[in-house]
Amino acid sequence: MAGTEGADVRPDLHIELGGGAVLRPYEPTDADALYGLIDSNRVRLARWFHWVDDATDVASQRAYIESRIDDGRSLDGNGIWVGDDLAGGCDLMIKGSDDMGELGFWLDEAFVGRGLITRAAQALMARGYESEGLHRTQLRAGVDNLRSRAVAKRLGLREEGVLRGAGKVGGGLYVDLVIYGQVVDDWRKTV
């Protein structure tokens, strides 16, 4: 399926976030915009994410997008678009048969503080629980990543502990991660 447009693989994953913002799967034609946004935020993003080191050029991002298109269950490989501008990404990665999803997200600095990540993550969590049969959602954030930790709290995830040296970030460094989680029964109480 590589090379297939992402919107054809998950046509129902086109979520209006309000204020002209949309969450939708990346398409191969988005590789230029994706690489450009990562590159312009590289120093800031590398503090929290190892994948920044792998974003070496447009071709690397096209390969990433095509690898996500081939994964039919996982809800990752999504961009947040405000009008025609890529603002960042929000994913719910579903692996294996344990019915668990892991949230991941990032934004261009210019779009921080608008609630885009919270709304996108809420939509993906609802989709994960309602349509994908997830039992648990989790998020891991650097101990010092106060913005991501605040998102976890807004989403109603519980702080479950600290994983020492568990987060590999840009430059091959390791950071401590706070793990947050929520099971479907707790989520149901909030909707």
C-alpha positions in Angstrom: 0.0 0.0 0.0 3.0 2.3 0.1 2.3 5.3 -2.0 -1.4 5.2 -1.3 -2.9 8.5 -0.1 -3.4 8.4 3.7 -6.9 9.8 3.3 -7.9 6.8 1.3 -6.7 4.4 4.0 -8.5 6.0 6.9 -11.1 8.3 5.3 -13.0 8.7 8.6 -9.9 10.1 10.4 -10.6 13.7 9.4 -11.4 15.4 12.7 -12.4 19.0 12.9 -10.7 20.5 16.0 -12.4 24.0 15.8 -10.9 27.3 14.8 -10.2 26.1 11.3 -7.9 23.2 12.6 -8.2 19.7 11.3 -6.5 16.4 12.4 -5.9 14.1 9.4 -3.4 11.4 8.3 -0.3 12.6 6.5 -0.2 12.0 2.8 3.0 11.4 0.8 2.6 14.9 -0.6 2.9 16.4 2.9 6.5 15.3 3.2 7.9 18.7 2.3 5.7 20.5 4.8 6.5 17.9 7.5 10.3 18.1 7.0 10.2 21.9 6.9 8.3 22.2 10.1 10.5 19.7 11.9 13.6 21.3 10.7 12.5 24.8 11.8 11.8 23.4 15.3 14.7 21.0 15.4 16.5 22.3 18.4 13.4 22.6 20.6 12.0 19.2 19.5 15.3 17.4 19.9 15.1 18.1 23.6 12.2 15.7 23.9 12.2 13.4 20.8 14.7 11.0 19.3 12.9 10.8 16.0 14.1 14.4 15.2 17.6 12.9 14.5 16.0 10.7 11.8 14.3 13.6 10.1 17.2 14.2 7.8 15.5 15.3 4.6 12.2 15.3 2.7 12.8 11.7 1.6 13.1 10.5 5.2 9.7 12.0 5.9 8.1 10.6 2.8 9.3 7.1 3.9 7.9 7.7 7.4 4.5 8.7 6.0 4.4 5.7 3.7 5.3 3.4 6.6 2.3 4.8 8.6 -0.1 4.3 5.6 0.7 0.6 5.7 -0.4 0.3 9.4 -4.2 0.0 9.3 -5.0 -0.1 13.0 -2.6 2.4 14.6 -3.8 6.0 14.7 -0.4 7.5 14.1 1.0 9.5 11.3 -1.4 12.4 11.7 -0.9 16.1 11.1 -2.7 19.0 12.7 -3.5 21.5 10.1 -4.7 25.1 10.6 -6.0 26.2 7.3 -3.3 25.2 4.8 -0.5 25.3 7.4 0.9 22.3 9.2 1.0 23.0 12.9 2.3 19.7 14.3 1.3 16.2 14.8 -0.7 14.0 17.2 -0.7 10.2 17.2 -2.2 7.3 19.1 0.2 4.4 18.4 -1.5 1.0 18.9 0.9 -2.0 19.0 0.4 -5.6 19.5 -2.6 -7.4 21.0 -2.6 -5.7 24.5 -5.2 -3.2 23.5 -3.1 -0.3 24.6 -2.4 3.0 22.8 0.4 5.5 23.4 -0.2 9.2 22.7 2.5 11.3 21.1 2.4 14.9 20.0 4.3 18.0 19.0 3.6 21.5 17.8 5.3 24.3 16.0 6.1 27.0 18.6 3.8 29.4 16.8 0.8 27.2 17.5 1.4 26.5 21.2 -1.2 27.6 23.6 -4.3 27.2 21.4 -5.6 23.9 22.8 -4.8 22.1 19.5 -3.0 19.2 21.1 -5.6 18.7 23.9 -8.5 18.6 21.4 -6.6 16.3 19.0 -5.6 13.9 21.7 -9.1 13.8 23.1 -10.4 12.9 19.7 -7.9 10.2 19.2 -8.5 8.7 22.6 -12.3 8.6 22.0 -11.6 6.9 18.7 -9.2 4.4 20.3 -11.7 3.5 23.1 -14.8 3.5 21.0 -13.7 2.1 17.6 -10.4 0.3 18.2 -11.4 -1.4 21.4 -8.5 0.0 23.5 -8.4 -0.9 27.2 -5.7 1.6 28.1 -4.1 4.8 26.8 -0.8 6.1 28.1 1.6 9.0 27.6 5.3 9.3 28.5 6.7 12.8 28.9 10.1 14.0 30.0 10.2 15.0 33.7 11.1 18.6 32.6 8.5 18.7 29.7 6.0 20.7 31.7 3.8 21.5 28.6 3.3 17.8 27.8 2.7 16.9 31.4 0.0 19.6 31.6 -1.7 18.1 28.5 -1.7 14.7 30.3 -3.5 16.2 33.3 -6.0 18.0 31.0 -6.7 14.7 29.4 -7.5 13.1 32.7 -4.6 10.7 32.7 -3.1 9.7 36.0 0.5 10.1 36.9 1.7 6.5 37.5 5.5 6.9 38.1 8.9 7.9 36.8 10.9 5.7 34.5 14.6 6.5 35.1 16.6 7.1 31.9 13.9 5.6 29.7 13.6 8.4 27.2 16.1 8.6 24.4 16.1 12.1 22.9 18.0 14.0 20.2 21.7 13.6 20.2 21.5 10.1 21.8 20.9 11.5 25.3 18.6 9.9 27.9 16.0 11.6 30.1 13.7 10.4 32.9 10.1 10.0 31.8 6.9 10.5 33.8 4.3 7.9 32.7 0.6 8.7 32.7 -2.2 6.3 32.0 -5.9 5.9 31.8 -8.1 2.8 31.4 -11.3 2.8 29.5 -13.5 2.6 32.6 -12.0 5.8 33.9 -12.5 7.5 30.5 -16.1 6.5 30.4 -16.7 8.4 33.7 -15.6 11.6 31.9 -17.7 11.5 28.8 
